[in-house]
Amino acid sequence: MPETSSAPPVLQVVVYSDDASVRESVRLGLGRLPAADQPAIDYLDVATDWAVMQAVSQGGVDLVIVDGEAVPAGGLGVCRTLKEEVFRAPPVLALLGRPQDQWLAAWARVDGVAHHPINPFALTEVATSLLRAQAARAGDVATTA
């Protein structure tokens, strides 16, 4: 008889930025349990676009947060690549440095936006909304499979 795990479900969030302080601000801003109606979050911090693609291709990623100000590969370019190359890519939340970059976020097919400097309340609102929508989509896929 197979063992069943009694561990509670955990959401996997990838945080991409070349700046470790931005990644830390995201983790601290969202926290481990940002919403009472959602599972806890495990974070995977990455500093390269390659690492984002690797993490997503392995599966199990519920949300990707990208820094639009990252260099040399900007988060919006990383998002566009994900949306173009990964079937059923997870939702992407972009951190924008300037409100004028909203058009670029739309081009990149970003699912949600927060702004630098990171406001924990705004970040949490957008991230939890995207995670709820992702969970609903996953439920729809499971019922049609």
VMD Tcl script that builds the backbone (N, CA, C; Angstrom):
set m [mol new atoms 435]
animate dup $m
set s [atomselect $m all]
$s set {name element resname resid chain x y z} {
  {N N MET 1 A 0.850 -1.174 0.000}
  {CA C MET 1 A 0.000 0.000 0.000}
  {C C MET 1 A 0.895 1.237 0.000}
  {N N PRO 2 A 0.660 2.195 -0.920}
  {CA C PRO 2 A 1.507 3.391 -0.969}
  {C C PRO 2 A 1.281 4.279 0.245}
  {N N GLU 3 A 2.382 4.905 0.676}
  {CA C GLU 3 A 2.270 5.847 1.787}
  {C C GLU 3 A 1.622 7.138 1.309}
  {N N THR 4 A 0.795 7.682 2.167}
  {CA C THR 4 A 0.205 8.976 1.854}
  {C C THR 4 A 0.863 10.010 2.739}
  {N N SER 5 A 1.168 11.122 2.144}
  {CA C SER 5 A 1.816 12.191 2.886}
  {C C SER 5 A 0.771 13.033 3.596}
  {N N SER 6 A 1.039 13.324 4.865}
  {CA C SER 6 A 0.109 14.167 5.606}
  {C C SER 6 A 0.572 15.622 5.599}
  {N N ALA 7 A 1.637 15.895 4.852}
  {CA C ALA 7 A 2.146 17.264 4.779}
  {C C ALA 7 A 1.147 18.140 4.039}
  {N N PRO 8 A 0.946 19.357 4.536}
  {CA C PRO 8 A 0.012 20.250 3.846}
  {C C PRO 8 A 0.589 20.676 2.492}
  {N N PRO 9 A -0.278 21.021 1.553}
  {CA C PRO 9 A 0.214 21.461 0.247}
  {C C PRO 9 A 1.018 22.754 0.388}
  {N N VAL 10 A 1.946 22.933 -0.531}
  {CA C VAL 10 A 2.796 24.117 -0.533}
  {C C VAL 10 A 2.810 24.683 -1.944}
  {N N LEU 11 A 2.737 26.002 -2.050}
  {CA C LEU 11 A 2.824 26.680 -3.336}
  {C C LEU 11 A 4.284 26.986 -3.642}
  {N N GLN 12 A 4.665 26.800 -4.903}
  {CA C GLN 12 A 6.039 27.073 -5.330}
  {C C GLN 12 A 6.053 28.405 -6.083}
  {N N VAL 13 A 6.817 29.372 -5.562}
  {CA C VAL 13 A 6.940 30.687 -6.181}
  {C C VAL 13 A 8.402 30.922 -6.555}
  {N N VAL 14 A 8.647 31.201 -7.831}
  {CA C VAL 14 A 9.984 31.529 -8.310}
  {C C VAL 14 A 10.116 33.044 -8.305}
  {N N VAL 15 A 11.198 33.546 -7.722}
  {CA C VAL 15 A 11.458 34.986 -7.662}
  {C C VAL 15 A 12.733 35.256 -8.442}
  {N N TYR 16 A 12.605 36.013 -9.539}
  {CA C TYR 16 A 13.748 36.316 -10.403}
  {C C TYR 16 A 14.162 37.777 -10.299}
  {N N SER 17 A 15.412 37.985 -9.932}
  {CA C SER 17 A 16.045 39.301 -9.984}
  {C C SER 17 A 17.543 39.083 -9.884}
  {N N ASP 18 A 18.300 39.936 -10.537}
  {CA C ASP 18 A 19.751 39.867 -10.378}
  {C C ASP 18 A 20.183 40.490 -9.055}
  {N N ASP 19 A 19.272 41.175 -8.396}
  {CA C ASP 19 A 19.545 41.883 -7.147}
  {C C ASP 19 A 18.988 41.076 -5.961}
  {N N ALA 20 A 19.883 40.573 -5.124}
  {CA C ALA 20 A 19.463 39.761 -3.983}
  {C C ALA 20 A 18.553 40.533 -3.031}
  {N N SER 21 A 18.734 41.848 -2.928}
  {CA C SER 21 A 17.882 42.621 -2.017}
  {C C SER 21 A 16.449 42.710 -2.536}
  {N N VAL 22 A 16.257 42.709 -3.842}
  {CA C VAL 22 A 14.901 42.689 -4.403}
  {C C VAL 22 A 14.244 41.344 -4.104}
  {N N ARG 23 A 14.982 40.267 -4.309}
  {CA C ARG 23 A 14.426 38.941 -4.007}
  {C C ARG 23 A 14.047 38.838 -2.533}
  {N N GLU 24 A 14.894 39.372 -1.667}
  {CA C GLU 24 A 14.597 39.350 -0.238}
  {C C GLU 24 A 13.367 40.201 0.081}
  {N N SER 25 A 13.235 41.361 -0.551}
  {CA C SER 25 A 12.066 42.224 -0.331}
  {C C SER 25 A 10.778 41.526 -0.736}
  {N N VAL 26 A 10.834 40.758 -1.806}
  {CA C VAL 26 A 9.648 40.005 -2.245}
  {C C VAL 26 A 9.293 38.941 -1.205}
  {N N ARG 27 A 10.279 38.183 -0.775}
  {CA C ARG 27 A 10.026 37.122 0.218}
  {C C ARG 27 A 9.487 37.709 1.520}
  {N N LEU 28 A 10.094 38.799 1.973}
  {CA C LEU 28 A 9.631 39.425 3.217}
  {C C LEU 28 A 8.264 40.084 3.035}
  {N N GLY 29 A 8.038 40.679 1.870}
  {CA C GLY 29 A 6.769 41.351 1.604}
  {C C GLY 29 A 5.599 40.389 1.525}
  {N N LEU 30 A 5.806 39.246 0.876}
  {CA C LEU 30 A 4.738 38.249 0.757}
  {C C LEU 30 A 4.652 37.356 1.990}
  {N N GLY 31 A 5.775 37.006 2.524}
  {CA C GLY 31 A 5.797 36.115 3.673}
  {C C GLY 31 A 5.554 34.673 3.286}
  {N N ARG 32 A 5.549 33.828 4.261}
  {CA C ARG 32 A 5.365 32.391 4.021}
  {C C ARG 32 A 3.895 32.020 3.849}
  {N N LEU 33 A 3.006 32.765 4.492}
  {CA C LEU 33 A 1.569 32.479 4.430}
  {C C LEU 33 A 0.817 33.795 4.213}
  {N N PRO 34 A 0.764 34.276 2.962}
  {CA C PRO 34 A 0.178 35.593 2.714}
  {C C PRO 34 A -1.342 35.657 2.801}
  {N N ALA 35 A -2.005 34.509 2.693}
  {CA C ALA 35 A -3.472 34.503 2.757}
  {C C ALA 35 A -3.931 33.274 3.531}
  {N N ALA 36 A -4.923 33.464 4.390}
  {CA C ALA 36 A -5.408 32.373 5.231}
  {C C ALA 36 A -6.056 31.255 4.420}
  {N N ASP 37 A -6.562 31.580 3.229}
  {CA C ASP 37 A -7.252 30.577 2.420}
  {C C ASP 37 A -6.340 29.885 1.413}
  {N N GLN 38 A -5.019 30.094 1.529}
  {CA C GLN 38 A -4.081 29.481 0.603}
  {C C GLN 38 A -2.989 28.749 1.365}
  {N N PRO 39 A -2.384 27.746 0.715}
  {CA C PRO 39 A -1.275 27.040 1.355}
  {C C PRO 39 A -0.063 27.961 1.549}
  {N N ALA 40 A 0.871 27.477 2.318}
  {CA C ALA 40 A 2.132 28.202 2.532}
  {C C ALA 40 A 2.929 28.260 1.232}
  {N N ILE 41 A 3.884 29.170 1.189}
  {CA C ILE 41 A 4.712 29.377 0.004}
  {C C ILE 41 A 6.138 28.920 0.279}
  {N N ASP 42 A 6.693 28.203 -0.685}
  {CA C ASP 42 A 8.124 27.929 -0.735}
  {C C ASP 42 A 8.678 28.777 -1.870}
  {N N TYR 43 A 9.773 29.452 -1.611}
  {CA C TYR 43 A 10.378 30.331 -2.603}
  {C C TYR 43 A 11.598 29.681 -3.229}
  {N N LEU 44 A 11.763 29.919 -4.508}
  {CA C LEU 44 A 12.985 29.568 -5.212}
  {C C LEU 44 A 13.534 30.873 -5.773}
  {N N ASP 45 A 14.641 31.339 -5.207}
  {CA C ASP 45 A 15.292 32.565 -5.677}
  {C C ASP 45 A 16.214 32.228 -6.829}
  {N N VAL 46 A 16.096 32.972 -7.921}
  {CA C VAL 46 A 16.989 32.768 -9.061}
  {C C VAL 46 A 17.478 34.122 -9.560}
  {N N ALA 47 A 18.690 34.114 -10.110}
  {CA C ALA 47 A 19.307 35.358 -10.561}
  {C C ALA 47 A 19.566 35.396 -12.060}
  {N N THR 48 A 19.154 34.344 -12.790}
  {CA C THR 48 A 19.369 34.322 -14.234}
  {C C THR 48 A 18.095 33.892 -14.949}
  {N N ASP 49 A 17.973 34.320 -16.189}
  {CA C ASP 49 A 16.820 33.917 -16.989}
  {C C ASP 49 A 16.838 32.410 -17.231}
  {N N TRP 50 A 18.024 31.842 -17.383}
  {CA C TRP 50 A 18.151 30.404 -17.589}
  {C C TRP 50 A 17.558 29.642 -16.409}
  {N N ALA 51 A 17.837 30.110 -15.193}
  {CA C ALA 51 A 17.332 29.435 -13.989}
  {C C ALA 51 A 15.803 29.497 -13.911}
  {N N VAL 52 A 15.211 30.596 -14.368}
  {CA C VAL 52 A 13.744 30.697 -14.412}
  {C C VAL 52 A 13.186 29.628 -15.344}
  {N N MET 53 A 13.738 29.553 -16.547}
  {CA C MET 53 A 13.249 28.589 -17.530}
  {C C MET 53 A 13.436 27.158 -17.030}
  {N N GLN 54 A 14.562 26.891 -16.388}
  {CA C GLN 54 A 14.836 25.563 -15.843}
  {C C GLN 54 A 13.801 25.193 -14.778}
  {N N ALA 55 A 13.536 26.111 -13.860}
  {CA C ALA 55 A 12.574 25.853 -12.785}
  {C C ALA 55 A 11.179 25.598 -13.336}
  {N N VAL 56 A 10.755 26.415 -14.287}
  {CA C VAL 56 A 9.412 26.265 -14.856}
  {C C VAL 56 A 9.311 24.976 -15.667}
  {N N SER 57 A 10.371 24.629 -16.395}
  {CA C SER 57 A 10.321 23.413 -17.217}
  {C C SER 57 A 10.253 22.152 -16.370}
  {N N GLN 58 A 10.721 22.215 -15.115}
  {CA C GLN 58 A 10.638 21.063 -14.229}
  {C C GLN 58 A 9.224 20.876 -13.672}
  {N N GLY 59 A 8.389 21.904 -13.800}
  {CA C GLY 59 A 6.997 21.804 -13.372}
  {C C GLY 59 A 6.803 22.131 -11.907}
  {N N GLY 60 A 5.534 22.282 -11.531}
  {CA C GLY 60 A 5.185 22.519 -10.145}
  {C C GLY 60 A 5.276 23.964 -9.692}
  {N N VAL 61 A 5.562 24.886 -10.610}
  {CA C VAL 61 A 5.656 26.299 -10.247}
  {C C VAL 61 A 4.265 26.914 -10.324}
  {N N ASP 62 A 3.860 27.567 -9.245}
  {CA C ASP 62 A 2.534 28.175 -9.181}
  {C C ASP 62 A 2.527 29.651 -9.557}
  {N N LEU 63 A 3.653 30.321 -9.397}
  {CA C LEU 63 A 3.751 31.753 -9.702}
  {C C LEU 63 A 5.215 32.102 -9.934}
  {N N VAL 64 A 5.443 32.966 -10.921}
  {CA C VAL 64 A 6.776 33.504 -11.165}
  {C C VAL 64 A 6.694 35.007 -10.942}
  {N N ILE 65 A 7.600 35.523 -10.133}
  {CA C ILE 65 A 7.699 36.967 -9.910}
  {C C ILE 65 A 9.003 37.421 -10.541}
  {N N VAL 66 A 8.913 38.354 -11.487}
  {CA C VAL 66 A 10.096 38.819 -12.205}
  {C C VAL 66 A 10.329 40.295 -11.935}
  {N N ASP 67 A 11.592 40.663 -11.856}
  {CA C ASP 67 A 11.993 42.049 -11.667}
  {C C ASP 67 A 12.187 42.679 -13.041}
  {N N GLY 68 A 11.339 43.633 -13.366}
  {CA C GLY 68 A 11.448 44.317 -14.650}
  {C C GLY 68 A 12.729 45.100 -14.787}
  {N N GLU 69 A 13.419 45.348 -13.692}
  {CA C GLU 69 A 14.663 46.116 -13.703}
  {C C GLU 69 A 15.901 45.217 -13.693}
  {N N ALA 70 A 15.725 43.902 -13.765}
  {CA C ALA 70 A 16.861 42.980 -13.729}
  {C C ALA 70 A 17.736 43.158 -14.966}
  {N N VAL 71 A 19.026 42.877 -14.790}
  {CA C VAL 71 A 19.971 42.921 -15.905}
  {C C VAL 71 A 20.834 41.663 -15.855}
  {N N PRO 72 A 21.313 41.142 -16.952}
  {CA C PRO 72 A 21.149 41.660 -18.298}
  {C C PRO 72 A 19.822 41.268 -18.936}
  {N N ALA 73 A 19.167 40.232 -18.393}
  {CA C ALA 73 A 17.873 39.830 -18.948}
  {C C ALA 73 A 16.773 40.443 -18.089}
  {N N GLY 74 A 16.053 41.395 -18.635}
  {CA C GLY 74 A 14.966 42.036 -17.901}
  {C C GLY 74 A 13.818 41.079 -17.666}
  {N N GLY 75 A 13.115 41.297 -16.567}
  {CA C GLY 75 A 12.013 40.427 -16.209}
  {C C GLY 75 A 10.898 40.390 -17.232}
  {N N LEU 76 A 10.675 41.495 -17.926}
  {CA C LEU 76 A 9.604 41.505 -18.922}
  {C C LEU 76 A 9.971 40.640 -20.126}
  {N N GLY 77 A 11.235 40.657 -20.510}
  {CA C GLY 77 A 11.696 39.766 -21.578}
  {C C GLY 77 A 11.610 38.311 -21.172}
  {N N VAL 78 A 11.937 38.030 -19.917}
  {CA C VAL 78 A 11.833 36.672 -19.393}
  {C C VAL 78 A 10.377 36.222 -19.422}
  {N N CYS 79 A 9.472 37.103 -19.030}
  {CA C CYS 79 A 8.042 36.780 -19.057}
  {C C CYS 79 A 7.588 36.475 -20.478}
  {N N ARG 80 A 7.959 37.318 -21.414}
  {CA C ARG 80 A 7.557 37.115 -22.814}
  {C C ARG 80 A 8.051 35.756 -23.315}
  {N N THR 81 A 9.289 35.413 -22.970}
  {CA C THR 81 A 9.837 34.122 -23.381}
  {C C THR 81 A 9.039 32.978 -22.766}
  {N N LEU 82 A 8.722 33.081 -21.487}
  {CA C LEU 82 A 7.911 32.048 -20.833}
  {C C LEU 82 A 6.572 31.865 -21.533}
  {N N LYS 83 A 5.902 32.986 -21.782}
  {CA C LYS 83 A 4.563 32.923 -22.373}
  {C C LYS 83 A 4.595 32.380 -23.801}
  {N N GLU 84 A 5.692 32.619 -24.509}
  {CA C GLU 84 A 5.808 32.147 -25.889}
  {C C GLU 84 A 6.267 30.691 -25.981}
  {N N GLU 85 A 7.080 30.247 -25.023}
  {CA C GLU 85 A 7.751 28.961 -25.179}
  {C C GLU 85 A 7.268 27.858 -24.246}
  {N N VAL 86 A 6.511 28.183 -23.210}
  {CA C VAL 86 A 6.090 27.164 -22.242}
  {C C VAL 86 A 4.580 26.966 -22.346}
  {N N PHE 87 A 4.179 25.745 -22.628}
  {CA C PHE 87 A 2.762 25.412 -22.682}
  {C C PHE 87 A 2.189 25.503 -21.285}
  {N N ARG 88 A 1.098 26.220 -21.130}
  {CA C ARG 88 A 0.459 26.454 -19.831}
  {C C ARG 88 A 1.451 27.017 -18.812}
  {N N ALA 89 A 2.105 28.074 -19.212}
  {CA C ALA 89 A 3.056 28.743 -18.320}
  {C C ALA 89 A 2.335 29.235 -17.070}
  {N N PRO 90 A 3.020 29.214 -15.933}
  {CA C PRO 90 A 2.393 29.735 -14.718}
  {C C PRO 90 A 2.185 31.241 -14.842}
  {N N PRO 91 A 1.335 31.802 -14.005}
  {CA C PRO 91 A 1.151 33.252 -14.046}
  {C C PRO 91 A 2.451 33.962 -13.657}
  {N N VAL 92 A 2.603 35.162 -14.213}
  {CA C VAL 92 A 3.805 35.958 -13.963}
  {C C VAL 92 A 3.395 37.316 -13.413}
  {N N LEU 93 A 4.017 37.685 -12.303}
  {CA C LEU 93 A 3.846 38.998 -11.697}
  {C C LEU 93 A 5.144 39.759 -11.940}
  {N N ALA 94 A 5.038 40.934 -12.524}
  {CA C ALA 94 A 6.226 41.742 -12.821}
  {C C ALA 94 A 6.322 42.916 -11.863}
  {N N LEU 95 A 7.528 43.171 -11.415}
  {CA C LEU 95 A 7.830 44.343 -10.598}
  {C C LEU 95 A 8.369 45.424 -11.525}
  {N N LEU 96 A 7.617 46.505 -11.661}
  {CA C LEU 96 A 7.992 47.577 -12.579}
  {C C LEU 96 A 8.615 48.738 -11.818}
  {N N GLY 97 A 9.609 49.335 -12.441}
  {CA C GLY 97 A 10.269 50.492 -11.848}
  {C C GLY 97 A 9.605 51.805 -12.206}
  {N N ARG 98 A 8.876 51.819 -13.338}
  {CA C ARG 98 A 8.239 53.056 -13.801}
  {C C ARG 98 A 6.817 52.758 -14.271}
  {N N PRO 99 A 5.871 53.603 -13.913}
  {CA C PRO 99 A 4.497 53.392 -14.406}
  {C C PRO 99 A 4.421 53.392 -15.931}
  {N N GLN 100 A 5.343 54.081 -16.588}
  {CA C GLN 100 A 5.330 54.151 -18.053}
  {C C GLN 100 A 5.631 52.794 -18.695}
  {N N ASP 101 A 6.120 51.838 -17.932}
  {CA C ASP 101 A 6.429 50.520 -18.479}
  {C C ASP 101 A 5.222 49.598 -18.541}
  {N N GLN 102 A 4.053 50.109 -18.184}
  {CA C GLN 102 A 2.837 49.297 -18.206}
  {C C GLN 102 A 2.567 48.741 -19.613}
  {N N TRP 103 A 2.820 49.527 -20.650}
  {CA C TRP 103 A 2.598 49.048 -22.019}
  {C C TRP 103 A 3.528 47.878 -22.337}
  {N N LEU 104 A 4.761 47.938 -21.839}
  {CA C LEU 104 A 5.719 46.867 -22.065}
  {C C LEU 104 A 5.294 45.603 -21.324}
  {N N ALA 105 A 4.725 45.770 -20.146}
  {CA C ALA 105 A 4.203 44.628 -19.390}
  {C C ALA 105 A 3.065 43.961 -20.168}
  {N N ALA 106 A 2.216 44.763 -20.796}
  {CA C ALA 106 A 1.134 44.203 -21.611}
  {C C ALA 106 A 1.705 43.422 -22.798}
  {N N TRP 107 A 2.732 43.974 -23.445}
  {CA C TRP 107 A 3.386 43.285 -24.562}
  {C C TRP 107 A 3.976 41.950 -24.101}
  {N N ALA 108 A 4.544 41.928 -22.896}
  {CA C ALA 108 A 5.186 40.727 -22.364}
  {C C ALA 108 A 4.168 39.689 -21.887}
  {N N ARG 109 A 2.887 40.081 -21.848}
  {CA C ARG 109 A 1.794 39.211 -21.417}
  {C C ARG 109 A 1.877 38.882 -19.926}
  {N N VAL 110 A 2.274 39.879 -19.159}
  {CA C VAL 110 A 2.331 39.765 -17.704}
  {C C VAL 110 A 0.911 39.606 -17.168}
  {N N ASP 111 A 0.766 38.812 -16.129}
  {CA C ASP 111 A -0.551 38.567 -15.541}
  {C C ASP 111 A -0.899 39.542 -14.428}
  {N N GLY 112 A 0.106 40.121 -13.798}
  {CA C GLY 112 A -0.113 41.076 -12.719}
  {C C GLY 112 A 1.120 41.948 -12.536}
  {N N VAL 113 A 0.904 43.124 -11.965}
  {CA C VAL 113 A 1.984 44.095 -11.820}
  {C C VAL 113 A 1.999 44.655 -10.403}
  {N N ALA 114 A 3.208 44.821 -9.878}
  {CA C ALA 114 A 3.457 45.580 -8.652}
  {C C ALA 114 A 4.613 46.519 -8.993}
  {N N HIS 115 A 4.877 47.470 -8.134}
  {CA C HIS 115 A 5.874 48.491 -8.460}
  {C C HIS 115 A 6.989 48.571 -7.429}
  {N N HIS 116 A 8.136 48.991 -7.924}
  {CA C HIS 116 A 9.266 49.356 -7.041}
  {C C HIS 116 A 8.994 50.752 -6.523}
  {N N PRO 117 A 9.315 51.117 -5.313}
  {CA C PRO 117 A 9.739 50.196 -4.261}
  {C C PRO 117 A 8.579 49.295 -3.866}
  {N N ILE 118 A 8.908 48.108 -3.405}
  {CA C ILE 118 A 7.901 47.089 -3.135}
  {C C ILE 118 A 7.043 47.483 -1.932}
  {N N ASN 119 A 5.739 47.519 -2.186}
  {CA C ASN 119 A 4.745 47.746 -1.140}
  {C C ASN 119 A 4.194 46.362 -0.778}
  {N N PRO 120 A 4.475 45.853 0.425}
  {CA C PRO 120 A 4.036 44.495 0.775}
  {C C PRO 120 A 2.538 44.261 0.611}
  {N N PHE 121 A 1.714 45.255 0.901}
  {CA C PHE 121 A 0.264 45.084 0.779}
  {C C PHE 121 A -0.158 44.945 -0.678}
  {N N ALA 122 A 0.373 45.794 -1.548}
  {CA C ALA 122 A 0.043 45.717 -2.974}
  {C C ALA 122 A 0.570 44.423 -3.585}
  {N N LEU 123 A 1.790 44.063 -3.239}
  {CA C LEU 123 A 2.387 42.821 -3.746}
  {C C LEU 123 A 1.555 41.621 -3.325}
  {N N THR 124 A 1.163 41.569 -2.072}
  {CA C THR 124 A 0.372 40.449 -1.561}
  {C C THR 124 A -0.985 40.372 -2.245}
  {N N GLU 125 A -1.613 41.514 -2.454}
  {CA C GLU 125 A -2.923 41.521 -3.114}
  {C C GLU 125 A -2.842 40.940 -4.519}
  {N N VAL 126 A -1.858 41.379 -5.294}
  {CA C VAL 126 A -1.723 40.884 -6.672}
  {C C VAL 126 A -1.308 39.419 -6.676}
  {N N ALA 127 A -0.324 39.054 -5.866}
  {CA C ALA 127 A 0.174 37.674 -5.858}
  {C C ALA 127 A -0.913 36.682 -5.425}
  {N N THR 128 A -1.644 36.990 -4.365}
  {CA C THR 128 A -2.672 36.055 -3.905}
  {C C THR 128 A -3.808 35.930 -4.915}
  {N N SER 129 A -4.125 37.026 -5.604}
  {CA C SER 129 A -5.139 36.971 -6.653}
  {C C SER 129 A -4.691 36.038 -7.788}
  {N N LEU 130 A -3.441 36.159 -8.193}
  {CA C LEU 130 A -2.920 35.297 -9.260}
  {C C LEU 130 A -2.859 33.841 -8.818}
  {N N LEU 131 A -2.484 33.596 -7.568}
  {CA C LEU 131 A -2.432 32.225 -7.065}
  {C C LEU 131 A -3.822 31.606 -6.974}
  {N N ARG 132 A -4.820 32.394 -6.591}
  {CA C ARG 132 A -6.204 31.881 -6.557}
  {C C ARG 132 A -6.671 31.522 -7.967}
  {N N ALA 133 A -6.393 32.395 -8.917}
  {CA C ALA 133 A -6.791 32.131 -10.305}
  {C C ALA 133 A -6.076 30.896 -10.844}
  {N N GLN 134 A -4.809 30.742 -10.500}
  {CA C GLN 134 A -4.046 29.565 -10.940}
  {C C GLN 134 A -4.641 28.291 -10.345}
  {N N ALA 135 A -5.015 28.330 -9.066}
  {CA C ALA 135 A -5.625 27.164 -8.427}
  {C C ALA 135 A -6.953 26.813 -9.092}
  {N N ALA 136 A -7.727 27.824 -9.440}
  {CA C ALA 136 A -9.009 27.591 -10.116}
  {C C ALA 136 A -8.781 26.956 -11.502}
  {N N ARG 137 A -7.786 27.452 -12.240}
  {CA C ARG 137 A -7.470 26.873 -13.550}
  {C C ARG 137 A -7.006 25.424 -13.395}
  {N N ALA 138 A -6.188 25.161 -12.388}
  {CA C ALA 138 A -5.702 23.799 -12.164}
  {C C ALA 138 A -6.872 22.870 -11.855}
  {N N GLY 139 A -7.847 23.345 -11.099}
  {CA C GLY 139 A -9.036 22.551 -10.809}
  {C C GLY 139 A -9.841 22.282 -12.056}
  {N N ASP 140 A -9.949 23.272 -12.940}
  {CA C ASP 140 A -10.677 23.093 -14.194}
  {C C ASP 140 A -9.983 22.079 -15.093}
  {N N VAL 141 A -8.672 22.125 -15.158}
  {CA C VAL 141 A -7.906 21.181 -15.987}
  {C C VAL 141 A -8.061 19.781 -15.436}
  {N N ALA 142 A -8.032 19.626 -14.118}
  {CA C ALA 142 A -8.134 18.298 -13.507}
  {C C ALA 142 A -9.508 17.684 -13.767}
  {N N THR 143 A -10.537 18.489 -13.785}
  {CA C THR 143 A -11.889 17.943 -14.005}
  {C C THR 143 A -12.140 17.608 -15.463}
  {N N THR 144 A -11.403 18.214 -16.393}
  {CA C THR 144 A -11.601 17.910 -17.804}
  {C C THR 144 A -10.632 16.843 -18.308}
  {N N ALA 145 A -9.650 16.494 -17.521}
  {CA C ALA 145 A -8.642 15.516 -17.959}
  {C C ALA 145 A -9.171 14.101 -17.846}
}
mol reanalyze $m
mol bondsrecalc $m
mol representation Tube
mol addrep $m
